[in-house]
Amino acid sequence: MSTPFYVSPQQAMADRAEYARKGIARGRSVVVLQYTDGVVFVAENPSRALHKVSEIYDRIAFAAVGKYNEFENLRIGGVRYADLRGYTYDREDVTARGLANVYAQTLGTIFSSAAEKPYEVELIVAEVGNAPEDDQIYRLPHDGSIVDEHGSVAVGGSADQISTYLDQRHRDGMTLSEALKLAVESLSRDNNGGERTLTAEQLEVATLDRTRPQQRKFKRILGGQLSRLLDGHSDAGAEEPAADAEAGDGTAETGASDEGTTAKEAGDKKAGGKGTNGKGAAGKDDSDEESGPLL
């Protein structure tokens, strides 16, 4: 009778961690930087249908790299958590710290479960405060740990190399144009130290802008506005309608109705609630149902 194959728990966890890290490293990098008026998200992403950066709630946004279907499921769950908490209690009770804890529990449970493979994703959850010192940025690796970041952070691809580049050059008080140019410079460097050119069409850029008069601080930067910022022109000027449309960054109820009635639906029935007031966390979502690709 043959002896059953045995793998120590330590080796099994090491193998699962290596599997997840390799998947994440194959994705294109995402960079998040603080600037004087908020937080900017810059991702290398030529797709206009599959977003790597999205709004979660009023002051909170989400960025991810890895398997699209896996981090999209997490994003939808995060929106529902935020929407329900904001509707049940108050909008101020929805925080990046609370959301990061929810994601950490989910990722940790999946990572330690022998019944399923670990998620090949790495997440960033950020919240813009009333002042730069109140901003919060959390990085969540595949194993569910939480890393409190300050100033700048990079995930996916050559994250270590990009982080080193950012640490040496990022400073407090940068304008949006300066922060964006630094982010693109860091993403443009390859593993051999050379540089390539990234155009506006290859980038997904969004901000959490504390100066916006609206309750929702998330804004995508698209088209001519992005091109002008990349060319070094002033951040000041009128917002383009397309950049402020916010389509595709809200409650993302598409493809998720099997999880039951959401707070958005509850809000539609009870418009008097003090949370989202029947509007959901942030509007509709236009993300594809396509799953599987590494982004």
C-alpha positions in Angstrom: 0.0 0.0 0.0 1.5 3.3 -1.0 2.1 6.1 1.4 -0.3 9.1 1.0 1.5 12.2 -0.4 2.1 14.7 2.3 2.8 18.4 2.0 3.5 20.5 5.2 1.1 23.4 5.9 4.0 25.8 5.6 4.9 24.5 2.1 1.3 24.5 0.9 0.9 28.1 2.0 4.2 29.1 0.3 3.1 27.4 -2.9 -0.2 29.3 -2.8 1.5 32.6 -2.2 3.9 32.0 -5.1 1.0 31.1 -7.4 -0.8 34.3 -6.5 2.3 36.5 -6.8 3.1 35.2 -10.3 -0.4 36.0 -11.5 -0.3 39.5 -10.0 3.1 40.2 -11.5 1.7 39.4 -15.0 -0.8 42.2 -14.7 -0.1 45.8 -15.7 0.9 48.1 -12.9 -1.3 50.6 -11.1 0.2 53.7 -9.3 -1.6 55.8 -6.6 -0.1 59.1 -5.6 -1.1 61.8 -3.2 -1.1 65.4 -4.5 -2.1 68.7 -3.0 -5.8 68.4 -3.7 -6.3 64.7 -3.3 -5.3 61.3 -4.6 -4.6 60.3 -8.2 -4.9 56.8 -9.7 -2.9 56.0 -12.8 -3.1 52.5 -14.4 -1.7 51.2 -17.6 -4.9 49.9 -19.2 -5.7 50.1 -22.9 -9.2 48.6 -22.4 -12.1 51.1 -22.2 -14.6 48.4 -21.1 -12.8 46.8 -18.2 -11.9 49.3 -15.5 -9.0 48.8 -13.0 -9.9 52.0 -11.1 -13.5 52.6 -9.8 -15.5 54.6 -7.3 -16.8 52.8 -4.2 -18.5 55.6 -2.3 -18.4 59.4 -1.8 -14.7 59.8 -0.8 -13.5 56.2 -1.5 -12.1 54.6 -4.6 -10.7 51.2 -5.5 -7.8 50.1 -7.7 -6.7 46.6 -8.5 -4.4 44.5 -10.6 -4.6 40.8 -11.5 -7.6 38.6 -12.6 -10.4 40.9 -13.7 -13.3 38.6 -12.7 -11.8 38.2 -9.3 -11.2 41.8 -8.4 -14.5 42.8 -10.1 -16.3 40.5 -7.7 -14.5 42.1 -4.8 -15.3 45.6 -6.1 -19.0 44.8 -6.3 -19.0 43.4 -2.8 -17.3 46.5 -1.6 -19.9 48.8 -3.2 -22.7 46.8 -1.6 -21.0 47.0 1.8 -20.6 50.7 1.5 -24.1 51.3 0.1 -25.8 49.3 2.8 -23.7 50.8 5.7 -24.3 54.3 4.4 -28.0 53.7 4.0 -28.5 52.0 7.4 -26.4 54.4 9.4 -24.9 57.5 7.9 -22.7 58.3 4.9 -19.9 59.4 7.3 -19.8 55.8 8.7 -18.4 54.5 5.4 -14.6 54.6 5.6 -11.7 53.2 3.7 -10.4 51.6 6.9 -13.7 49.7 7.4 -13.8 48.6 3.7 -10.1 47.5 3.8 -10.9 45.3 6.9 -13.8 43.7 5.0 -11.5 43.0 2.0 -8.8 41.7 4.3 -11.2 39.2 5.8 -12.4 38.0 2.4 -8.9 37.7 0.9 -7.5 36.0 4.0 -10.3 33.4 4.1 -9.9 32.6 0.4 -6.1 32.4 0.7 -6.2 30.0 3.6 -8.9 27.7 2.2 -7.6 24.5 0.7 -10.8 24.1 -1.2 -10.2 26.9 -3.7 -7.3 28.6 -5.4 -6.1 31.9 -3.9 -7.2 35.1 -5.7 -4.6 36.5 -8.1 -5.3 40.1 -7.1 -3.8 43.0 -5.2 -6.0 45.9 -4.2 -5.6 49.5 -3.2 -8.4 51.3 -1.3 -8.0 55.1 -0.8 -10.1 57.8 0.9 -9.6 61.5 0.4 -9.9 63.6 3.6 -10.5 67.3 4.2 -6.8 67.9 4.3 -3.7 66.0 2.9 -2.9 64.6 6.3 -6.4 63.0 6.5 -6.0 61.0 3.3 -5.9 57.3 3.7 -4.3 54.7 1.3 -4.4 50.9 2.1 -2.7 48.2 0.0 -4.1 44.7 0.3 -2.0 41.8 -1.1 -3.4 38.4 -2.0 -3.2 37.0 1.5 -5.5 39.5 3.1 -2.9 41.5 5.0 -3.3 45.3 5.2 -0.5 47.8 4.5 -1.0 51.4 5.4 0.7 53.5 2.7 1.7 57.1 2.6 2.6 59.3 -0.4 2.7 56.8 -3.2 2.2 53.1 -3.8 2.4 50.7 -6.8 1.0 47.2 -7.4 1.3 44.7 -10.1 3.9 44.3 -12.8 7.3 45.7 -11.7 5.8 47.1 -8.5 9.1 47.0 -6.5 11.0 48.9 -9.1 8.2 51.4 -9.6 7.8 52.0 -5.9 11.5 52.7 -5.5 11.4 55.2 -8.3 8.4 56.9 -6.8 9.9 57.0 -3.3 12.9 58.8 -4.6 10.9 61.5 -6.5 7.5 61.9 -4.9 7.1 64.9 -2.5 4.3 66.6 -0.6 2.5 69.5 -2.3 2.7 68.3 -5.9 0.1 69.6 -8.3 -2.1 67.1 -10.2 0.0 67.6 -13.4 3.2 67.0 -11.6 1.9 63.9 -9.8 0.4 62.5 -13.1 3.7 63.0 -15.0 5.7 61.3 -12.2 3.2 58.4 -12.3 3.5 58.0 -16.0 7.3 58.2 -15.9 7.4 55.4 -13.3 5.1 53.2 -15.4 7.1 53.9 -18.5 10.3 52.3 -17.2 11.0 48.7 -18.1 12.8 46.0 -16.1 16.1 46.8 -17.9 16.0 50.5 -16.9 14.9 51.6 -20.4 11.9 53.8 -21.1 8.9 53.4 -23.4 6.2 55.9 -24.3 2.7 55.6 -22.8 0.0 57.6 -24.5 -3.3 58.9 -23.1 -5.1 56.0 -24.9 -3.1 53.5 -22.9 -3.8 55.0 -19.5 -6.7 54.9 -17.1 -6.6 58.0 -14.8 -9.0 59.1 -12.1 -8.8 61.3 -9.0 -10.4 61.7 -5.6 -10.5 65.5 -5.6 -11.2 67.1 -2.2 -11.9 70.5 -3.8 -15.0 69.3 -5.7 -18.2 70.9 -4.3 -20.1 67.6 -4.9 -20.4 65.0 -2.1 -18.8 62.5 -4.5 -15.2 63.3 -5.0 -14.3 60.7 -7.6 -13.6 61.9 -11.2 -12.2 60.2 -14.3 -9.8 62.2 -16.3 -10.3 61.5 -20.0 -9.6 62.8 -23.5 -8.3 66.3 -24.0 -8.1 67.1 -20.3 -5.7 64.1 -19.8 -3.7 65.0 -22.8 -3.3 68.6 -21.5 -2.1 67.4 -18.1 0.4 65.0 -19.7 1.7 67.9 -21.8 2.4 69.8 -18.6 -0.4 72.3 -18.8 -2.0 73.7 -15.6 -4.6 71.5 -13.8 -6.9 74.6 -13.7 -9.6 74.9 -16.3 -13.1 73.6 -17.0 -13.8 70.0 -16.6 -14.8 68.1 -19.7 -18.3 66.6 -19.5 -16.9 63.2 -20.4 -14.4 63.3 -17.5 -17.2 64.1 -15.1 -19.8 61.7 -16.3 -18.9 59.1 -13.7 -20.5 56.4 -15.8 -19.3 53.0 -14.8 -18.1 53.6 -11.3 -21.0 53.2 -8.9 -23.0 50.4 -7.3 -22.2 48.1 -10.2 -25.3 46.0 -9.7 -24.9 44.5 -13.2 -24.2 40.8 -13.1 -24.7 40.6 -9.3 -28.4 40.4 -8.8 -28.1 36.8 -7.5 -26.8 38.1 -4.2 -30.1 39.5 -3.1 -31.7 42.9 -2.6 -29.1 45.6 -2.3 -29.2 48.8 -0.4 -29.7 50.7 -3.6 -33.0 48.7 -4.1 -33.9 49.4 -0.5 -33.2 53.1 -1.1 -35.5 53.1 -4.1 -38.3 51.9 -1.9 -37.5 54.1 1.1 -36.3 57.4 -0.3 -36.4 59.0 3.2 -33.3 57.0 4.4 -30.4 59.2 5.5 -27.8 57.1 3.8 -27.7 57.1 0.0 -31.3 58.4 -0.2 -32.3 55.8 -2.7 -29.6 56.6 -5.3 -27.1 53.9 -4.5 -23.5 54.6 -3.8 -22.5 56.2 -7.1 -24.7 55.5 -10.1 -24.6 52.8 -12.7 -21.8 50.6 -13.9 -20.8 49.9 -17.5 -18.2 47.2 -16.9 -18.3 44.1 -19.1 -19.4 40.8 -17.8 -16.3 39.4 -19.4 -14.1 37.5 -16.9 -10.7 36.0 -16.8 -8.2 38.4 -18.3 -5.2 39.7 -16.4 -5.2 43.5 -16.1 
